[in-house]
Amino acid sequence: MATIDQQFVEYIVKNLVSQPEEVKIDRAIDEKGVLLTLTVADEDLGRIIGRRGSTAQSLRALLRALGTKNDARYNLKIVNNESPTQEKSAPVETPTDETVETEDNFAENTRKALAELDDLDV
């Protein structure tokens, strides 16, 4: 049986995501208050977090309001549906001779750039 806080967050989130069946909310109580862990599908993670975290901030603000009403302190943790053992691997690009820069080349190029800056009259 889901508590009122879980039902509240679940209702809001399920109306925002494209895969509502993947939404899962776990509830844990500790010394800091109630921790709600929201799990969504990987493709819905951006929708829940929002631009610059605005949607996540709004969800947390609503939870604070609910906490004020229920005399509780709520925290919301947002995770995606992938298991932690799965890691996304980026495609590996093999560097070409042009992109490989040794320390000597880097130092030489940096010295040249600094010398050009010294020549500028400011």
Secondary structure as UniProt FT lines:
FT   HELIX           4..14
FT   TURN            15..16
FT   HELIX           20..22
FT   STRAND          24..30
FT   TURN            31..32
FT   STRAND          33..40
FT   HELIX           42..44
FT   HELIX           45..49
FT   HELIX           51..53
FT   HELIX           54..70
FT   STRAND          74..80
FT   TURN            84..85
FT   TURN            97..99
FT   HELIX           103..118
//
